[in-house]
Amino acid sequence: MDSVFRRVRIESLLLRQCLAECLGVYVLIVFGCGAVAQVTTSENTNGQYLSINLGFALGTTFGVYVSRGVSGAHLNPAVTLSLCMLGRHPWRTLPFYVFFQVFGAFLAAATVALQYYDAIMHFSNGQLTVTGPTATAGIFATYPADYLSLWSGFVDQVIGTGMLLVCILAVGDRRNTRIPPELAPLLVGLVVLVIGISMGVNCGYALNPARDLGPRLYSYIAGWGEQVFWAGGGWWWVPLVAPCVGALVGSVVYVLLIEAHHPELDLHLEKADQCQTVDNKLALELEGVELDLNSPKGCPNEGQEGKKAASGKGEEG
């Protein structure tokens, strides 16, 4: 099997990153929308609203674990857009990341529909409807509550996604709080959980254009029809645009209020924070610092040359 895996190994970094994003989003949506399907088709007997919150939160956690080492685990076009805006991700990769994120969500929706096909048909009496007491389109995409206007829903998504980005940037800000990298995915999942608990009732806290668009496209193709776009007063565009606006706002708020005001750190502490190992061959681009790639941690070996030279002179003497 090892020889087979070596033959199919992908050399393109961008393609590997895109596939990781696709699989990460797939994991997120299978667990998240799967939880919605279970609660909906069982009429709250096999789970309730908290089950949905936990499904999306834990789906986010494991989606991040699946993809973070390859792509950075954005799993969200709004996150990718914000990182591009902050200069932490190349703009040229944005459309590729977004496409594969949406595609992963589409595949996940198809998987949930396949797994719950009989339950959906039994619950809805064989009628695939978007609204009404036996509506099942909400298993896949988000729809607003009856009382919610488009403007209020837009504001809801801006606030929710803004809070998401503030917390994500805080988790990743080593100069603010030094969180062990292994805990970061769990904390991001907890952020999604608390947003769902506190902000989910109005319109389902999409917070993610791919999470909504991919499953919505699937439900359109699979039989729910054009109503998936026109329900809620033409709601479909709000989960696409508002999260992007909210993510940009949240990113700017965190940087302006917190990150931009960190004191300058000692250079050696900065180097120590950035020492990481990737198969013991990490190339770390720091000015005036060499890496000893044979060392177990791949850390800077600044000053080693001087020590070697001194020891060499001692041996010659």
Residue pairs with C-beta under 8 A, 6 or more apart in sequence:
10 16
10 19
14 93
14 96
16 70
16 71
17 70
17 71
17 72
17 93
17 97
18 71
18 96
18 97
18 99
18 100
19 70
19 100
20 66
20 67
20 70
20 71
20 73
21 67
21 71
21 73
21 74
21 75
21 97
21 100
21 101
21 104
22 100
22 101
22 103
22 104
22 107
23 66
23 67
23 104
24 63
24 64
24 66
24 67
24 68
24 71
24 73
24 75
24 104
25 63
25 75
25 100
25 101
25 104
25 105
25 108
25 210
25 211
25 214
26 63
26 104
26 105
26 107
26 108
26 111
27 59
27 62
27 63
27 66
27 108
28 56
28 59
28 60
28 62
28 63
28 75
28 105
28 108
28 211
29 59
29 104
29 105
29 108
29 109
29 112
29 211
29 214
29 215
30 59
30 108
30 111
30 112
31 55
31 56
31 58
31 59
31 62
32 52
32 55
32 56
32 59
32 60
32 211
33 55
33 108
33 109
33 112
33 139
33 140
33 215
34 55
34 112
34 115
34 116
35 47
35 51
35 52
35 54
35 55
35 56
35 59
36 52
36 55
36 138
36 139
36 140
37 112
37 115
37 116
37 119
37 120
37 139
38 46
38 47
38 51
38 116
39 46
39 47
39 48
39 49
39 51
39 52
40 123
40 136
40 138
40 139
41 116
41 119
41 120
41 122
41 123
41 136
41 139
42 119
43 123
49 200
50 197
52 196
52 200
53 193
53 196
53 197
53 200
54 193
56 192
56 193
56 196
57 189
57 190
57 192
57 193
57 196
58 189
59 189
60 75
60 185
60 188
60 189
60 192
61 185
61 186
61 188
61 189
62 185
63 73
63 75
64 73
64 75
64 184
64 185
64 188
64 189
65 73
65 185
66 73
67 73
67 75
68 184
68 185
71 97
72 83
72 89
73 185
74 80
74 83
74 89
74 97
74 101
75 101
75 208
75 210
76 101
76 207
76 208
76 209
76 210
76 211
76 243
76 247
77 97
77 98
77 101
77 102
77 208
77 209
77 210
77 243
77 244
78 161
78 165
78 207
78 208
78 209
78 243
78 244
78 246
78 247
79 165
79 168
79 247
80 89
80 94
80 97
80 98
80 101
81 94
81 244
81 247
81 248
82 165
82 247
82 248
82 250
82 251
83 89
84 90
84 91
84 94
85 248
85 251
86 251
86 255
98 209
98 210
101 210
101 214
102 209
102 210
102 213
102 214
102 217
103 214
104 210
104 214
105 210
105 211
105 213
105 214
105 215
106 214
106 215
106 217
106 218
107 214
108 214
108 215
109 140
109 214
109 215
109 218
109 219
110 218
110 222
112 139
112 140
113 120
113 139
113 140
113 218
113 222
116 139
120 128
120 136
120 139
123 134
123 136
124 134
124 135
124 136
125 134
127 134
128 136
128 137
128 222
128 223
128 224
128 225
129 135
129 136
129 137
129 224
129 227
130 137
130 138
130 143
130 224
130 225
130 227
130 228
130 231
131 137
131 143
131 227
131 231
136 224
137 143
137 219
137 224
137 227
137 228
137 231
138 204
140 215
140 216
140 218
140 219
141 206
141 212
141 213
141 215
141 216
141 219
141 228
141 236
141 239
142 203
142 204
142 205
142 206
142 212
142 235
142 239
143 203
143 204
143 231
143 232
143 235
144 150
144 153
144 202
144 203
144 232
144 233
144 235
144 238
145 201
145 202
145 203
148 156
148 202
148 203
148 232
149 233
150 232
150 233
150 234
150 235
150 238
152 202
153 202
153 203
153 232
153 235
153 238
153 242
154 238
154 241
154 242
155 242
156 199
156 202
156 203
156 242
157 203
157 205
157 206
157 207
157 238
157 239
157 242
157 243
157 246
158 242
158 243
158 245
158 246
158 249
159 199
159 246
160 195
160 199
160 205
160 207
160 243
160 246
161 207
161 208
161 242
161 243
161 244
161 245
161 246
161 247
161 250
162 246
162 247
162 249
162 250
162 253
163 191
163 195
163 199
163 250
164 191
164 192
164 195
164 207
164 246
164 247
164 250
165 246
165 247
165 250
165 251
165 254
166 250
166 253
166 254
167 187
167 188
167 191
168 188
168 191
169 250
169 251
169 254
169 255
169 259
170 176
170 177
170 254
170 258
171 177
171 179
171 184
171 187
171 188
171 191
172 184
173 258
173 259
174 273
175 259
175 262
175 265
176 258
176 259
176 262
178 273
179 187
192 207
195 205
195 207
196 205
199 205
203 235
203 238
203 239
206 212
206 239
206 243
207 243
207 246
208 239
208 243
209 239
209 240
209 243
209 244
211 239
212 236
212 239
212 240
213 239
213 240
216 228
216 229
216 236
219 228
220 226
220 228
220 229
228 236
229 236
230 236
271 286
271 289
271 299
271 300
271 302
272 299
274 284
274 286
275 284
275 297
275 298
275 299
275 300
276 282
276 284
276 298
277 296
277 297
277 298
278 298
280 293
280 294
280 295
280 296
280 298
281 293
281 298
282 291
282 293
282 298
283 291
284 291
284 298
284 300
286 300
288 302
289 300
289 302
290 300
290 301
290 302
290 304
290 305
291 298
291 299
291 300
291 301
292 298
292 299
292 300
292 301
292 304
295 301
